[in-house]
Amino acid sequence: MMGIKSRRLGKFYITFDAIETDHEFVCQVMGEVIVLHAEAFLHSGMVEYIAVSKHFDIVEEGSMMPEYKAIIHSEDGFQRFEKC
């Protein structure tokens, strides 16, 4: 079971445009994470998400949380998260 105690934490961003126009992409990504915090940044047109996921590396206590980007293939859908 995936939860906060797993320490598989990560940060990723989704643009406002993707949220408005690419629902399938957003649903695929959100289906792979448990969001702990979300914050909209109007100046950059993005929402920042802090989440846990089986796809994220374990973050040691006191370490910086890594940023990820979702890799989606049009034919196969969600593939993985990749560290930025």
N, C-alpha and C positions, 0 to 999 in steps of 0.2 A: 504494500500500500504506500502510495506516495504522499508525503506530507512535509511540513516545515522541518521536522526533526531529521529528515533525510539530508538536509543542507544542500540539496541540488537546486541552488538558487541562480537566477539569471535575470538580466534586464534586456528588454527588446522594445522596439518602436513599431507602431503602425500608423501610416499617414491618414489624415482625415479623408483624403481622396479614396484610399483603399476601403476605408470603413463605409463610405457612401456608395461606392461603385462595384466593389469586388467582394460581395458577401461570402461567396464560396471560399475564397482565400482566407478571409478573416475567420470564418467558422472552422476551417481546417486547422489553422494555427491555434485558436482558442481551445480546440478539442484536445490539444496536446499539453496544456498547461493548467495550473491552478493559480489564478491571479491573486496576489496578496495586496497589491497597491497599483492604482492607475492614476496618472496625472496628465491632463491635457495641456499642451504648450501651444498657445495660440500663435506666438511669434514664429514658430517653425512648422505649424500645421501638422503636429504629430501627437500621439498619445504614447507616453512612456509607461511600460508595464514592468512591474517586479513580480516574479512568479517562481513557482517550483515546477520542475518537470523531470521526468526520467531521462530526457535528452540532455539535460544540463550536467556539467561536472560538479562534484562536491566542492563546496567552498569552505575552506578551513576557517575556524573562528579567528577574527581579526584581519582576514584577507579581504581584498576588494572583490566585489561581485562582478563577474564578467558580463560583457554585452554580447548578444547573439543576434543573428539574422536568420529568418526562416527561409529554407530552400524549398521551393515548390516547383514541380514539373507539371506542365499543362496536361500531359497524358496520364501521369501517375498520381498527381496530387501531392500532398505533404511528403517530404523526404526526410528532412532532418533540420536541426538547428546547427548553425556554424558560428564559432566564435569570431567576433570582429577583430 
